[in-house]
Amino acid sequence: MSGLVRVLLVAGNKKDGAIYAPECDENHAEEPLRIVCKAGRSLSEAVFLSGLIPAPALCAGHALCGRCRLRIIAAPDSSIPAPLPADLRRLSEEEIARGFRLACRHKAEIGMLLEISVPEHPRQMQTPAPALGLNAGLRRLPPLQDSENSMKSANCVLALDLGTTTLHWRLLSPPEEGSAGKGTVLWEGMCGNPQAGAGSDVISRLAYAQRPGGAETLRSLIRDTLRDIARQSRRRALAAGYAGVGSMCVAGNPVMSALLLGREISGSAHAPEFRSFPGEDGIPGLPPLIIPPQLSSFVGGDIAAGYASLVLDPATKAPEFPFFLADMGTNGEFLLALTPDSALTASVALGPALEGAGLYSGIEACPGAAADFLPEFDGLKPLVLTEDFDRPGATLRRAGPDEILPGMTGTACLALLHILRRCGSMSREGFFTAEAGGPLGRFFIPQRGADGECFITLGYGMRLYASDVESVLKVKAAFSLGMQRLLAAAVLNFSDLSALYLAGSLGRHVRTDVLEGLGFIPPGTGERLRVPGNTSLAGAELLLRRPATLEELRRRAAGMRYLDPASDSGFADAFAASMYF
């Protein structure tokens, strides 16, 4: 599903009243997609939690990202809702006049006719066949009988990294003799987490799950998506001559894992407390599940799987102890591995900035998005993700001079802030300055919007607002403070580490000089930085290829101790003192 989609909001029961159905014009003669709407919901929730429209990474209704924008064509009383201040800030005068509004700021009404732009490039990559839309195509595929193509009795395995914002998966054939226990990759892909319509961070999911029926909605969304992935994986396994998919490993943080499995979540600010799952946690429509051990309430199976990929895979050289593993997404999870039998873990809330969400011109990694910037004599030059951006060895292309980009990723925003600091257009505290020096300064003259907030025009259809800088400053403060607290608890310095493994969004396309220049890591320590890729997915693969590894991982997990950096009475003051680049 892509392009412009028309949606009609309807009541769940016809007894609730007549359905208002305005006539479609000649350019939209097709029947609009009908979405059942419940009274009191925001337009954003009604549309993006329906399971029918792909959910972008949203900012949980704070009107920061603007990515819930849609056009209200008609309403039951024939009057389109008046624009609110948030609409005026995020939308142009032309968009306002045409009926565009921020869905998170307006209530859904039965009978509203909407027009929604669905990206032509969904967050999905597949190898080697062309993409089949998960929500649009799979349910229409004809059934494939086991006897048609099944020539081998062995089953394939399916590894999946269940991220708060993005899902990554990989279908592997059974290990072949002499392959060091590794199977062939038959299919791999990525797509957005369908729960993102409730917000792109863990706390927003927890808060939504506390609403009546909220947890059930989130559980149904993720289970349906995983069933679609499993069904298509089975088809591909059968087509390759295998018996099907024998098992599936899902590595995710405690909140994502609990929502998937239907575990109780108590309290809107607290994650569930569990460390492992018994074998009977099966889900109808999915292969038998393997769930890595959860290390604490907010440090989960994703970083446990990442640890396994680094330390327990006999096919790779294990790092020397002590080392640091940081998985940076909407939630920052840290693991300081001290010895083979002991480790410290911690978690800090980062928000979705590193995922490209919540920023004015932010976007998740997708073809066409800016992933880096180069400073040149005639201005700023974005480097853009290509179609194969998530494949090993993928390169970036230079944006054309008149190209309008869909937005910039979190790593591109980091590169931009580093350039602003170097040319003097931004202070150490993150304030824009008009007294910038050097040849680039003239391109970064701060302006003030109608609401009084400062911003810089970047060209290519993008802007950087002061609130964007603040969001990244909070990420930097949380990252550096979380690392410092763990090292202090172990009586170690950064120089004592053999390596810092940076997994997750921050590790993709980010440069060492940027991390040093913005204060994420100490100056001169970049040689210890390692970017191992998606360690969560790699660990899920390992647990499927070598099932005995799961018991060893559980044994080691028992020796990992969780520290809560925010429980320290001086955390708030230390956090505020870390708010600088």
Secondary structure, DSSP 8 states (H G I E B T S, - for coil): --EEEEEEEE-SSGGG---------GGG-S--EEEE--TT-BHHHHHHTSSSS------TTSSSS-TTEEEEEE-TTS------HHHHHHS-HHHHHHTEEEGGGSB--TT-EEEEEE-SS-S---SSS----HHHHGGGS----HHHH------EEEEEEE-SSEEEEEEE----TTSTT---EEEEEEEE-GGGGG-SSHHHHHHHHTSTTHHHHHHHHHHHHHHHHHHHHHHHHHHTT---EEEEEEEE-HHHHHHHHT----STT-----S---TT---TTS--EE-----SSSS-HHHHHHHHHHHT-TTS----SSEEEEEESSEEEEEEEEETTEEEEEEEE--SGGGT-SSTTB--S-TT-EEEEEEETTEEEEEEE-TTTTSTT--EEE--TT---S-B-HHHHHHHHHHHHHTTSB-TTS-B-S---STTGGG---EE-TTS-EEEEEETTEEEEHHHHHHHHHHHHHHHHHHHHHHHHTT--GGG-S-EEEEEGGGSS--HHHHHHHTSS-TT-GGGEE----HHHHHHHHHHH-THHHHHHHHHHTTEEE--GGGSTTHHHHHHHT---
